[in-house]
Amino acid sequence: MTPADLAELLRGTAASVLADRGLDVSVLPETLTVERPRNPEHGDYATNIAMQVAKKVGTNPRELAGWIAEALTAADGIESAEIAGPGFLNIRLDKDAQGAIVVSVLEAGASYGSGDSLAGKKINLEFVSANPTGPIHLGGTRWAAVGDALGRILSAQGGLVTREYYFNDHGAQIDRFSRSLIAAAKGEPAPEDGYAGAYIADIAASVLKQRPDVMELPADEQQETFRAIGVELMFTHIKQTLHDFGVDFDVYFHENSLFESGAVEKAVESLKGSGNLFHEDGAWWLKSTDYGDDKDRVVIKSDGNAAYIAGDIAYFQNKRARGFDLCIYMLGADHHGYIGRLKAAAAAFGDDPDTVEVLIGQMVNLVKDGTAVKMSKRAGTVITLDDLVEAIGVDASRYVMIRSSVDSSIDIDLDLWTKTSSENPVYYVQYAHARLAAIARNAADLGLSADASNLALLTVEQEGDLIRTIGEYPRVVSSAANLREPHRIARYLEELAGAYHRFYGACRILPQGDEDATDVHRARLALCAATRQVLANGLELLGVTAPEQM
């Protein structure tokens, strides 16, 4: 019996109890919450359902809890149900019901933890979208890891996910990039508002190699040549870096195409026609405050040029026209204002603002020997994805970026994340998987196989804790998807690894010396196989490897 099975049983039991007494069944929540108590002496699971609904049906919480407990103990798989405090219910499963969790994992294999809460929902997940003016920095690295993990998690819940990179190849930043390349080609310092770093000199040299005549061209042609070739070279590097990081995209969408196709102009005219744009001080403004934004936004500036939001508006329309039910934008800490403006733009088009979700990621810093690492030699001003991977590897880089909520900033201690000890969270989790793989190999050498038919023999406290921890996994994945919080998977894996290491320390899994193998050994091997499967499933959702040996 998994926690989800127990929650379903509990709801059915509570509904019957209320109905038998002529009380209102509709007050029950659709899904009941069952949790593992911090103190295992209080039972395997606990629920506060009686406290939630007693007042609504005009009864005392402890009295209602008593009725539910009496009915629950008659159900298959329940060993006991006891009232605690003001109306909590502490529940113990019988050993066969608890062992069924292990069986369900072994039967489901790689699909254990998957669900259908997002079945058929078309989701556009836009992340990274770094300007093609330099290497991926740490902020972009965070979104690469988190975005890719979120895509995997949403897919595991049945979502039809399209990973999309918004290629910013239009606007002033590209002009500054081009001028920086030209300056480097001439051996001059970068413009005051330009880009510096060894990579600029490298790209400029590559442009000169491809077009030896470029410096002889008229100024406008020279600018365009450096722009076209330079952006292509930079973006090729970005895509390769992301691929090496385990991140690939289904769509690379070019911002410039929105202007060249007339989509921006069409979107602006549509808003003018609906009365959602107004003209003031020579500019056209979106009435975004009418739809909950904190201020109205300039769409067409007084000089006639489109403001950045004009492209955003057309881009949103394009996504919806492609049939996406949900558009998730993953943006940096300096983009907080985009939440209101994008939702307002959706509403101004008569669309549902909830089709827009904006996730904001906070800053990332590197620390070594207790001191902040300031800059990259290659990029000149920032630490890059390549720098981080070189320092701690792909797995640790992905894991450290994912394991904290995006709402919080991260200080990455390079000394910690290169350690091969339990202090290093990713090593701690991966080592648990590697140890389990070693046990499976050793069991095979002994001719000993797992047997899930006698799981009721697993009565040691650490065995029960490990089984119940395994049972939590589907709910963790569902929560991570619904809340868009991949860090929940990482934290769960650390909890699971801890439960496994405690089990390993308390229970002999394989027979020693001349000792004969018993049904307990075989049952523990089944528990080990299930634990290994869940660790592998969770690491796969994070895009982190599950090593067979370390």
Disulfide bonds with the S-S distance in Angstrom:
none
